[in-house]
Amino acid sequence: MRKFAGFMANLGSGSPLGISGGQPIGYKSDIAGGFKNQQMINDEPYNSAVQEWLRKSEPTLESAKLENTRNVNQRIGASNIRTAQLREEGLSRQRNWDTVKQADLEEKQRQGQEKIDTSKQRAAAYTWDKEHPNHTYREDAEGNIFSVDPKTDETQYLFDQEGNKIKSKIYPMK
């Protein structure tokens, strides 16, 4: 019946060319419009089923969109958290590196100052030795050097320019 109704709609899809005295004159066929009407009638069950399916699936589609949006937001949030963690790890490594470099620099400065102090003490010891050629040198229990005058048995500790006792590791005794 549906095919027949579509066929009839196709046949009646034309229009008169004009009207004279209330009567139609001629006939103008609308084949494309008639074919379209026939298709609509023939495909009406299919189109209704598709529309019904779309109507029923709309809530599912909407929830899928919401879930997708939530997933995207979670991924972005996780990515932001990881980026912040990596940034903090990088800053922490940089702070550790700076601390190590600072400690290394301080150690080099300490060693440099120690070399300077050693050189000053050696210079003072050599000067003392040059001024007192007959003296002998001994070491006390703490490792400090003192000189002994062989004529008078007088003892005297050796001091550097800052007044620090000179250690035996600095100046070899004779």
C-alpha positions in Angstrom: 0.0 0.0 0.0 2.8 2.3 0.8 4.4 1.8 -2.6 1.1 2.5 -4.3 0.5 5.6 -2.2 4.0 6.8 -3.1 3.4 6.1 -6.8 0.1 8.1 -6.7 1.9 11.0 -4.9 4.4 11.0 -7.7 1.7 11.1 -10.4 -0.1 14.0 -8.8 3.0 16.1 -8.2 2.5 18.4 -11.2 0.5 21.6 -11.5 -1.6 23.3 -14.1 0.1 25.7 -16.5 -2.6 28.3 -16.0 -6.2 28.8 -15.1 -8.8 30.2 -17.5 -12.4 30.7 -16.4 -11.7 28.7 -13.2 -10.5 25.7 -15.3 -6.9 24.5 -15.3 -5.1 24.9 -18.6 -2.4 22.4 -19.5 -0.2 20.4 -17.1 3.3 21.1 -15.9 4.9 17.9 -14.5 7.2 18.1 -11.5 9.1 14.8 -11.8 11.8 15.7 -9.3 9.3 16.8 -6.7 7.1 13.8 -7.3 10.1 11.4 -7.0 11.0 13.2 -3.7 7.4 12.7 -2.4 7.4 9.1 -3.5 10.7 8.5 -1.7 9.4 10.2 1.5 6.3 8.0 1.5 8.3 4.8 0.7 11.0 5.5 3.3 8.8 6.7 6.0 9.1 3.5 8.2 12.9 3.7 7.9 13.0 7.4 8.6 10.7 6.9 11.6 12.9 4.1 13.0 16.0 6.3 12.5 14.4 9.2 14.3 13.2 6.9 17.1 16.7 5.4 17.4 18.2 9.0 17.6 15.6 10.0 20.2 16.4 6.9 22.3 20.2 7.2 21.9 20.3 10.9 22.7 20.8 10.4 26.5 23.5 7.9 25.8 25.2 10.2 23.4 25.0 13.1 25.9 26.5 10.9 28.7 29.2 9.8 26.4 30.1 13.4 25.7 30.1 14.2 29.4 32.4 11.2 30.1 34.7 12.2 27.3 34.9 15.7 28.7 35.6 14.4 32.2 38.3 12.1 30.8 39.9 15.0 28.9 39.8 17.1 32.1 41.4 14.3 34.1 44.1 13.8 31.6 44.9 17.6 31.6 44.9 17.6 35.4 47.2 14.6 35.6 49.5 16.2 33.0 49.6 19.4 34.9 50.4 17.6 38.2 53.2 15.6 36.5 54.5 18.8 34.9 54.6 20.5 38.3 56.3 17.4 39.8 59.0 17.4 37.0 59.5 21.2 37.5 59.9 20.7 41.3 62.3 17.8 40.7 64.3 20.0 38.4 64.4 22.8 40.9 65.3 20.3 43.6 68.2 18.9 41.5 69.3 22.5 40.8 69.2 23.4 44.5 71.2 20.2 45.2 73.7 21.0 42.5 74.0 24.5 43.8 74.6 23.2 47.3 77.2 20.8 46.1 78.9 23.5 44.0 78.8 25.9 47.0 80.3 23.2 49.3 83.0 22.5 46.7 83.8 26.1 46.3 84.0 26.5 50.1 86.3 23.5 50.3 88.6 24.9 47.6 88.6 28.2 49.5 89.4 26.4 52.7 92.2 24.4 51.0 93.6 27.6 49.4 93.6 29.4 52.8 95.2 26.4 54.3 98.0 26.5 51.7 98.4 30.2 52.4 98.6 29.6 56.1 101.1 26.8 55.6 103.3 28.9 53.4 103.2 31.7 56.0 104.2 29.3 58.8 107.0 27.7 56.7 108.3 31.2 55.9 108.2 32.1 59.6 109.9 28.8 60.5 112.7 29.3 57.9 113.2 32.8 59.1 113.5 31.6 62.7 115.9 28.8 61.6 118.0 31.3 59.7 118.2 33.7 62.7 119.0 30.8 65.1 121.2 28.4 63.2 122.5 26.5 66.2 119.1 25.6 67.7 117.7 22.2 67.5 114.0 21.6 67.0 111.6 19.3 68.8 108.0 18.5 68.8 105.7 18.5 71.8 102.8 16.1 72.4 100.4 18.3 70.4 102.7 18.4 67.3 103.9 22.0 67.9 107.6 22.8 67.2 109.8 24.4 69.7 113.5 25.2 69.5 116.2 24.5 72.0 119.2 26.6 72.4 122.1 24.1 72.8 124.2 26.6 74.9 121.5 27.7 77.4 118.9 24.9 77.1 116.3 27.6 76.7 113.2 26.5 74.8 110.9 28.6 72.7 107.9 27.8 70.6 107.9 28.8 66.9 105.1 31.2 66.0 103.8 32.5 62.6 103.1 36.1 61.9 99.5 35.8 63.4 100.8 34.3 66.6 99.8 30.7 65.9 102.2 27.9 67.0 103.8 26.2 64.0 103.0 22.5 63.6 105.7 19.9 62.9 103.9 18.8 59.8 104.5 22.2 58.3 108.2 22.5 58.9 110.6 19.5 58.9 112.7 19.4 62.0 116.5 19.0 61.9 
